[in-house]
Amino acid sequence: MPASHLCSGPLPVHQFTRRQLLHKVGMGMGGLALAELINGRASAKAVGLSNLPHFPAKAKRVIFLFMSGGVSQLDAFDWKPELKKNHRNELPESLRGSKDKFLPGMAGHQNHFYLAASPYEFKQHGQSGAWVSSMWPETAKVTDDITFIKSMTSDAVNHDPAMIFMNSGSQLPGRPSMGAWLSYGLGCESENLPAFITLISDYPVDQPLSSRLWDSGFLPSQYQGVQFRSSHDPVLFLGDPPGTHREDTRRVIDTLKEMQSLSPVTDGVEADAKARIEQYELAFRMQTSVPEVTDLSKEPDSVFALYGEKSRKPGSLESNCILARRLAQQGVRFIQLYHPGWDHHGGLPDKYPSQSLSADRACASLIQDLKNHGMLEDTLVIWGTEFGRTPFSQGNLSKNDGFGRDHHRNCFTFWMAGGGVKPGLTYGATDELGYQVAENPVTANDLHATMLHLLGIEHERFTYKFQGRDFRLTDVAGKVVKAILA
């Protein structure tokens, strides 16, 4: 039933129960018919749990720059002189174990595992003296704002479970993502936007990115992330259909609210009806707020100059970084950017530079952009990936087009900035060949515990009861990495 029909003249509300009317209205209300919102995929909740935060927070919000596909840390931030000295030598048995033992990657069928030094030059930068590859020159300029964590580990070695694990603390789908947890616990500072928004670069996807990565799992479905697209319609079905007017939509929502007030909420079924009305309200407000926040035309030329010419192209990582800052300014709690293209099993010397140099400028510029707006202090920026890459080659070392690196869960690099993180620090280390963590391992559960701590949440007390068990983002593990806290 179109909204215009519902609102043309007196509304015969006596002909419908509230549930029937909600169902019929949801079938044709344009922006309010938004399937994703009707299913609760945008949070209408402006405030979170009454007992949160547990203590004063250092960070108000999170921007997570997720480089999907598995970035090679050995060609980015983990400089290994010994790897260069042993280039083309076999991986030592002391690291590999017996020759019949399969390695923790995808190339166990290989007969030889030749060590492969990075083809790029490394130098130390900033007062911190952090080692950075020549493929990340802009990041090198902001190393004194960053904490590098060089001892990340994962339990998963294939892309999909590894990405789910890094986002939810579990390799299996069905658990809430970290953004959903924060949306549930802390709500949103904006009443006109969802608390959790996902942006994906318009870039050739080497590994599929599915909504499982920003799912709400067993949490109420309104806490799921909302994907903003780079098209002229950032959120699908948000606009009114032809013949429907905004004032008609307003009358429909008001009438639904009036009907809802006639009978108090008494059980979960009626509570669901109330939640739908709240989501209709958010959708109505988003019809104005989304076009406004996604319109980058009012950004000064200095911002586009900072990020580079690609920032004027909707859907680029550079453009998404600007949008992430704008969303953060509007009070969105968790903004996650996915930038695919890092699955370099082969052709690394040819493919890596164009990939890294583009991401490098975008991510480093975001730090500077946040500083320019006085926001870095209370915005936690996380840069990471699902796992790292091996110090041995996958493919023929004698040919540039064949040289690649395999998946490697044993050790890889993340970095964090702002939001209460100690700047100019390198935490953790790998062995001399970059094969194992040598000191201070950090797990996904530790990362989540630390993120929650910076947001004022004690991770062991932040739970949700499901099927008789109290679940938490950090599962049954996780410790706060106190050494990186400012």
C-alpha positions as CSV (number, residue, x, y, z in Angstrom):
1,M,0.0,0.0,0.0
2,P,1.7,3.2,-1.1
3,A,2.2,5.9,1.5
4,S,0.3,8.4,-0.7
5,H,-2.8,6.2,-0.5
6,L,-2.5,5.8,3.2
7,C,-2.4,9.6,3.7
8,S,-4.9,10.8,1.1
9,G,-7.8,11.7,3.4
10,P,-8.8,10.3,6.7
11,L,-6.8,7.3,7.7
12,P,-9.0,4.2,8.5
13,V,-6.8,2.9,11.2
14,H,-9.6,0.8,12.6
15,Q,-9.3,-1.6,9.7
16,F,-5.8,-2.8,10.7
17,T,-4.1,-4.1,13.7
18,R,-0.8,-2.3,14.4
19,R,1.2,-5.3,13.2
20,Q,-0.8,-5.5,10.0
21,L,-0.3,-1.8,9.3
22,L,3.4,-2.0,10.0
23,H,3.6,-4.9,7.5
24,K,1.6,-3.1,4.8
25,V,3.4,0.2,5.3
26,G,6.8,-1.6,5.1
27,M,5.8,-2.8,1.7
28,G,5.7,0.5,0.0
29,M,7.0,3.5,1.9
30,G,10.0,4.4,-0.2
31,G,12.8,5.3,2.1
32,L,10.9,3.7,5.0
33,A,10.5,0.5,3.0
34,L,14.2,0.2,3.0
35,A,14.6,-3.6,3.3
36,E,17.8,-3.3,5.3
37,L,16.2,-0.9,7.8
38,I,13.0,-2.9,8.2
39,N,15.2,-5.9,9.0
40,G,16.9,-3.7,11.6
41,R,20.2,-3.1,9.9
42,A,20.5,0.5,11.0
43,S,20.6,1.5,14.6
44,A,17.9,3.9,15.7
45,K,19.4,4.0,19.2
46,A,21.1,7.2,20.0
47,V,22.4,6.1,23.4
48,G,23.9,2.8,24.5
49,L,23.7,0.7,27.6
50,S,23.2,2.7,30.8
51,N,26.2,1.1,32.5
52,L,28.7,2.1,29.8
53,P,31.3,3.3,29.7
54,H,32.8,1.6,32.8
55,F,35.4,4.4,33.1
56,P,36.4,7.6,31.3
57,A,37.2,6.9,27.7
58,K,40.2,8.1,25.7
59,A,38.4,7.5,22.4
60,K,34.9,8.4,21.3
61,R,34.9,6.6,18.0
62,V,36.9,4.1,15.8
63,I,37.9,4.2,12.2
64,F,39.2,0.8,11.1
65,L,41.2,0.7,7.8
66,F,41.0,-2.9,6.8
67,M,43.4,-3.9,4.0
68,S,41.6,-7.2,3.0
69,G,43.6,-9.9,1.2
70,G,46.6,-10.1,3.6
71,V,49.2,-7.3,3.4
72,S,52.9,-8.4,3.3
73,Q,54.4,-6.9,6.4
74,L,57.8,-7.8,5.1
75,D,57.4,-5.3,2.3
76,A,55.8,-2.6,4.5
77,F,57.0,-2.2,8.1
78,D,58.9,-5.3,9.2
79,W,62.5,-4.8,8.0
80,K,64.6,-8.0,8.1
81,P,68.3,-7.6,7.2
82,E,68.9,-11.3,7.8
83,L,66.3,-12.1,5.3
84,K,68.2,-10.0,2.7
85,K,71.4,-11.9,3.6
86,N,69.7,-15.2,3.2
87,H,67.8,-14.4,0.0
88,R,67.2,-17.6,-2.1
89,N,68.3,-19.9,0.8
90,E,66.0,-22.6,2.0
91,L,63.8,-21.8,5.1
92,P,65.9,-23.4,7.9
93,E,64.6,-26.7,9.3
94,S,64.9,-25.1,12.8
95,L,61.9,-23.0,11.8
96,R,60.1,-25.3,9.5
97,G,60.5,-28.5,11.4
98,S,60.7,-31.8,9.6
99,K,60.5,-31.6,5.8
100,D,57.3,-33.7,5.7
101,K,55.5,-31.2,7.9
102,F,53.1,-28.9,6.2
103,L,53.6,-25.2,6.8
104,P,50.8,-23.0,8.1
105,G,49.9,-21.6,4.7
106,M,48.4,-22.5,1.4
107,A,51.5,-23.8,-0.4
108,G,52.3,-27.0,1.6
109,H,52.7,-28.8,-1.8
110,Q,55.9,-26.9,-2.6
111,N,59.1,-28.8,-2.7
112,H,61.3,-25.9,-1.7
113,F,60.7,-22.8,0.4
114,Y,63.2,-20.2,-0.7
115,L,63.6,-17.1,1.5
116,A,62.7,-14.0,-0.4
117,A,64.0,-10.6,0.7
118,S,61.9,-7.5,0.1
119,P,62.8,-5.9,-3.2
120,Y,62.2,-2.4,-1.6
121,E,64.4,-0.2,0.4
122,F,63.8,0.4,4.1
123,K,64.8,3.4,6.1
124,Q,64.2,4.6,9.6
125,H,61.9,7.6,10.0
126,G,60.8,10.2,12.6
127,Q,62.1,10.6,16.1
128,S,60.8,7.1,16.8
129,G,63.2,5.6,14.2
130,A,60.5,3.3,12.8
131,W,61.5,1.2,9.8
132,V,59.3,1.8,6.8
133,S,59.5,0.5,3.2
134,S,59.9,2.9,0.3
135,M,56.5,1.7,-0.8
136,W,54.9,3.6,2.1
137,P,56.5,7.1,1.9
138,E,53.5,9.0,3.3
139,T,53.1,6.7,6.3
140,A,56.8,7.3,6.9
141,K,56.0,10.9,7.5
142,V,53.5,10.2,10.3
143,T,55.4,7.4,12.1
144,D,55.6,9.6,15.2
145,D,51.8,9.6,15.4
146,I,51.6,5.8,15.1
147,T,52.1,2.7,17.3
148,F,53.2,-0.2,15.2
149,I,52.3,-3.6,16.5
150,K,54.6,-6.1,14.8
151,S,53.6,-9.2,16.7
152,M,50.0,-9.8,15.6
153,T,49.0,-13.4,15.3
154,S,45.9,-15.2,14.0
155,D,44.2,-18.6,14.4
156,A,43.0,-18.7,10.8
157,V,45.0,-19.1,7.6
158,N,42.4,-18.7,4.9
159,H,40.8,-15.4,4.0
160,D,37.1,-15.7,4.9
161,P,37.6,-17.3,8.4
162,A,40.6,-15.0,9.0
163,M,38.6,-11.8,8.2
164,I,35.6,-13.0,10.3
165,F,38.1,-13.8,13.2
166,M,39.7,-10.4,13.0
167,N,36.3,-8.7,13.0
168,S,34.4,-10.8,15.5
169,G,36.9,-12.8,17.5
170,S,35.6,-16.1,16.1
171,Q,36.5,-17.9,12.9
172,L,32.9,-19.0,12.4
173,P,30.2,-16.7,11.2
174,G,27.3,-15.8,13.5
175,R,29.1,-13.8,16.1
176,P,28.6,-10.0,16.3
177,S,31.3,-7.9,14.6
178,M,33.2,-5.4,16.7
179,G,31.2,-2.5,15.2
180,A,28.0,-4.2,16.1
181,W,29.2,-4.6,19.7
182,L,30.1,-0.9,19.9
183,S,26.8,0.1,18.4
184,Y,24.9,-2.0,21.0
185,G,27.0,-0.9,23.9
186,L,27.7,2.8,23.2
187,G,25.1,3.8,20.7
188,C,25.6,6.7,18.4
189,E,26.3,10.4,19.1
190,S,24.1,11.2,16.1
191,E,20.4,10.7,15.9
192,N,20.4,11.0,12.2
193,L,22.9,8.4,11.2
194,P,23.6,4.7,12.0
195,A,26.1,4.0,14.7
196,F,28.1,1.6,12.5
197,I,28.8,2.3,8.8
198,T,30.9,0.3,6.3
199,L,32.6,1.7,3.2
200,I,34.2,-0.5,0.5
201,S,36.7,0.8,-2.1
202,D,35.7,0.5,-5.7
203,Y,38.7,-1.7,-6.4
204,P,39.0,-5.1,-8.1
205,V,38.1,-7.6,-5.4
206,D,40.5,-10.5,-5.0
207,Q,38.7,-12.0,-2.0
208,P,34.9,-11.6,-1.6
209,L,33.7,-9.2,1.1
210,S,30.3,-10.2,2.6
211,S,28.0,-8.7,5.1
212,R,29.1,-11.4,7.6
213,L,32.0,-9.1,8.3
214,W,29.8,-6.4,9.6
215,D,27.0,-8.6,10.9
216,S,25.2,-8.2,14.2
217,G,25.2,-12.0,14.9
218,F,23.0,-12.8,17.9
219,L,22.7,-9.2,18.9
220,P,19.5,-7.4,17.9
221,S,19.7,-6.9,14.2
222,Q,19.5,-3.1,14.3
223,Y,23.2,-3.1,15.4
224,Q,24.4,-4.5,12.1
225,G,26.6,-2.2,10.0
226,V,25.1,-0.2,7.2
227,Q,27.0,-0.2,4.0
228,F,27.3,3.2,2.2
229,R,27.8,2.8,-1.5
230,S,29.7,5.2,-3.8
231,S,26.7,5.5,-6.2
232,H,24.3,8.4,-6.4
233,D,22.1,6.4,-3.9
234,P,24.5,5.6,-1.0
235,V,21.9,3.6,0.9
236,L,19.6,1.5,-1.2
237,F,15.9,2.5,-1.4
238,L,16.3,5.5,0.9
239,G,14.6,7.9,-1.5
240,D,10.9,8.3,-1.9
241,P,9.4,6.6,-4.9
242,P,7.6,8.8,-7.6
243,G,4.3,10.2,-6.3
244,T,5.2,10.0,-2.7
245,H,5.9,13.2,-0.7
246,R,7.9,13.7,2.4
247,E,5.0,15.2,4.3
248,D,2.9,12.1,3.5
249,T,5.7,9.9,5.0
250,R,5.8,12.1,8.1
251,R,2.0,11.6,8.6
252,V,2.3,7.8,8.2
253,I,5.0,7.6,10.9
254,D,3.1,9.9,13.3
255,T,0.0,7.8,12.8
256,L,2.0,4.6,13.5
257,K,3.4,6.1,16.6
258,E,-0.1,7.1,17.8
259,M,-1.4,3.6,17.2
260,Q,1.6,2.1,19.0
261,S,0.8,4.3,22.1
262,L,-2.7,3.0,22.3
263,S,-1.4,-0.2,23.8
264,P,1.7,-0.6,25.9
265,V,4.5,-2.9,24.9
266,T,4.0,-6.1,26.8
267,D,6.1,-8.7,25.1
268,G,8.9,-9.3,22.6
269,V,6.6,-9.3,19.6
270,E,5.2,-5.9,20.4
271,A,8.7,-4.7,21.2
272,D,9.7,-5.6,17.7
273,A,6.9,-3.5,16.3
274,K,8.2,-0.5,18.4
275,A,11.7,-1.1,17.1
276,R,10.4,-1.0,13.5
277,I,8.8,2.4,14.1
278,E,12.1,3.7,15.6
279,Q,13.9,2.5,12.4
280,Y,11.3,4.2,10.2
281,E,12.1,7.4,12.2
282,L,15.8,6.9,11.5
283,A,15.2,6.2,7.8
284,F,13.1,9.4,7.6
285,R,16.0,11.4,9.1
286,M,18.5,9.7,6.9
287,Q,16.7,10.9,3.8
288,T,18.2,14.3,4.7
289,S,21.3,13.4,6.6
290,V,22.8,10.9,4.2
291,P,22.9,13.1,1.0
292,E,24.3,15.9,3.1
293,V,27.1,13.9,4.8
294,T,28.1,12.0,1.6
295,D,28.3,15.2,-0.5
296,L,32.0,16.0,-0.6
297,S,31.6,19.0,-2.9
298,K,31.7,21.5,0.0
299,E,35.1,20.2,1.2
300,P,37.8,22.8,0.7
301,D,40.4,22.3,-2.1
302,S,43.1,21.9,0.6
303,V,41.5,18.6,1.7
304,F,41.5,17.2,-1.9
305,A,45.1,18.4,-2.2
306,L,46.1,16.5,1.0
307,Y,44.6,13.2,-0.3
308,G,45.5,13.6,-3.9
309,E,43.5,13.7,-7.1
310,K,41.9,10.3,-6.6
311,S,40.0,11.7,-3.6
312,R,37.6,13.4,-6.0
313,K,36.6,10.0,-7.4
314,P,33.7,8.5,-5.4
315,G,34.4,5.1,-4.0
316,S,38.2,5.5,-4.0
317,L,40.0,4.7,-0.7
318,E,41.0,8.4,-0.6
319,S,37.4,9.6,-1.0
320,N,36.2,7.0,1.6
321,C,38.8,8.3,4.0
322,I,37.4,11.9,3.7
323,L,33.8,10.5,4.1
324,A,35.0,8.5,7.2
325,R,36.2,11.7,8.8
326,R,32.9,13.5,8.0
327,L,31.0,10.6,9.5
328,A,33.1,10.7,12.6
329,Q,32.4,14.4,12.8
330,Q,28.7,13.6,12.8
331,G,29.0,11.2,15.7
332,V,29.1,7.8,14.0
333,R,30.6,5.4,16.5
334,F,32.4,2.8,14.2
335,I,33.4,3.4,10.6
336,Q,35.1,0.5,8.8
337,L,36.8,0.9,5.4
338,Y,37.6,-2.2,3.4
339,H,40.3,-1.9,0.7
340,P,40.9,-5.2,-1.2
341,G,43.6,-6.2,-3.5
342,W,46.4,-7.6,-1.3
343,D,46.3,-11.3,-2.1
344,H,49.8,-11.4,-3.7
345,H,50.5,-15.0,-4.3
346,G,52.4,-14.1,-7.4
347,G,53.6,-11.0,-9.3
348,L,54.3,-9.1,-6.1
349,P,57.1,-6.9,-7.4
350,D,54.7,-5.7,-10.2
351,K,51.5,-5.5,-8.3
352,Y,52.5,-4.3,-4.8
353,P,53.8,-0.8,-5.6
354,S,50.6,0.5,-7.2
355,Q,48.5,-1.0,-4.4
356,S,50.7,0.2,-1.5
357,L,51.4,3.7,-2.8
358,S,47.7,4.5,-3.2
359,A,46.7,3.1,0.2
360,D,49.7,4.8,1.8
361,R,48.7,8.3,0.9
362,A,45.0,7.8,1.8
363,C,45.7,6.3,5.2
364,A,48.5,8.7,6.1
365,S,46.4,11.7,5.0
366,L,43.5,10.5,7.2
367,I,45.8,10.9,10.2
368,Q,46.8,14.4,9.2
369,D,43.2,15.3,8.3
370,L,42.0,14.2,11.7
371,K,44.8,16.3,13.3
372,N,43.8,19.3,11.2
373,H,40.2,19.0,12.5
374,G,41.4,18.5,16.1
375,M,39.9,14.9,16.1
376,L,42.8,12.5,16.3
377,E,43.0,12.8,20.1
378,D,39.6,11.1,20.6
379,T,39.4,9.1,17.3
380,L,41.1,5.7,17.4
381,V,42.4,4.8,13.9
382,I,43.3,1.1,13.4
383,W,45.1,-0.1,10.3
384,G,45.3,-3.9,9.7
385,T,44.6,-7.0,7.7
386,E,43.5,-10.6,8.2
387,F,47.0,-12.1,8.3
388,G,50.5,-11.5,7.0
389,R,52.7,-13.1,4.4
390,T,55.6,-15.6,4.5
391,P,59.3,-14.8,4.4
392,F,59.7,-17.5,1.7
393,S,58.5,-17.2,-1.8
394,Q,55.5,-18.7,-3.4
395,G,56.5,-19.1,-7.0
396,N,59.7,-18.7,-9.0
397,L,62.2,-16.3,-7.5
398,S,64.0,-16.0,-10.8
399,K,61.0,-14.3,-12.4
400,N,59.4,-11.1,-11.1
401,D,56.1,-12.2,-12.4
402,G,56.2,-15.4,-10.4
403,F,57.4,-14.1,-7.1
404,G,54.7,-14.0,-4.4
405,R,54.2,-14.7,-0.7
406,D,51.9,-17.2,0.9
407,H,49.4,-16.6,3.7
408,H,51.0,-16.4,7.1
409,R,49.1,-16.4,10.4
410,N,52.2,-16.6,12.6
411,C,53.1,-12.9,12.6
412,F,52.1,-9.7,10.9
413,T,51.8,-6.0,11.5
414,F,49.0,-3.6,12.6
415,W,49.2,0.0,13.5
416,M,47.1,2.3,15.6
417,A,47.0,6.0,16.1
418,G,45.1,8.6,18.2
419,G,42.4,7.8,20.7
420,G,44.7,7.2,23.7
421,V,47.4,5.2,21.9
422,K,51.0,6.0,22.7
423,P,52.5,7.7,19.6
424,G,55.9,6.9,18.1
425,L,56.1,3.4,19.5
426,T,57.0,0.0,18.0
427,Y,55.6,-2.9,20.1
428,G,56.4,-6.5,19.7
429,A,58.9,-8.1,17.3
430,T,59.4,-11.1,15.0
431,D,62.4,-13.3,14.7
432,E,65.3,-12.4,12.4
433,L,63.6,-13.9,9.3
434,G,60.1,-12.7,10.1
435,Y,58.7,-16.2,10.5
436,Q,57.6,-16.2,14.2
437,V,56.7,-13.7,16.9
438,A,59.8,-13.2,19.0
439,E,58.3,-11.1,21.8
440,N,55.0,-9.7,23.0
441,P,52.4,-11.6,20.8
442,V,49.1,-9.9,20.3
443,T,46.0,-11.8,19.3
444,A,42.7,-10.6,17.8
445,N,41.2,-10.9,21.3
446,D,43.9,-8.7,22.7
447,L,43.3,-6.1,20.0
448,H,39.6,-6.1,20.8
449,A,40.2,-5.9,24.5
450,T,42.5,-2.9,24.0
451,M,40.1,-1.1,21.6
452,L,37.3,-1.6,24.2
453,H,39.5,-0.3,27.0
454,L,40.3,2.9,25.0
455,L,36.5,3.4,24.6
456,G,36.0,3.1,28.4
457,I,34.8,-0.5,28.4
458,E,36.2,-3.4,30.5
459,H,36.0,-6.2,28.0
460,E,35.3,-9.0,30.6
461,R,32.2,-7.1,31.9
462,F,30.8,-6.3,28.5
463,T,28.5,-9.3,27.8
464,Y,25.3,-10.4,26.1
465,K,23.3,-13.4,27.1
466,F,22.5,-15.8,24.2
467,Q,21.3,-19.3,24.5
468,G,22.0,-19.4,28.2
469,R,25.6,-18.2,27.9
470,D,27.1,-14.7,28.5
471,F,29.1,-13.9,25.3
472,R,31.6,-11.1,24.8
473,L,33.6,-9.7,21.9
474,T,36.8,-11.1,23.4
475,D,35.2,-14.6,23.8
476,V,37.1,-16.3,26.7
477,A,40.4,-14.7,26.1
478,G,41.9,-11.2,25.5
479,K,44.1,-8.9,27.5
480,V,44.6,-5.2,27.3
481,V,48.0,-4.3,25.7
482,K,48.8,-1.7,28.4
483,A,52.3,-0.9,27.0
484,I,50.7,0.9,24.0
485,L,48.4,3.1,26.0
486,A,49.3,6.7,26.3
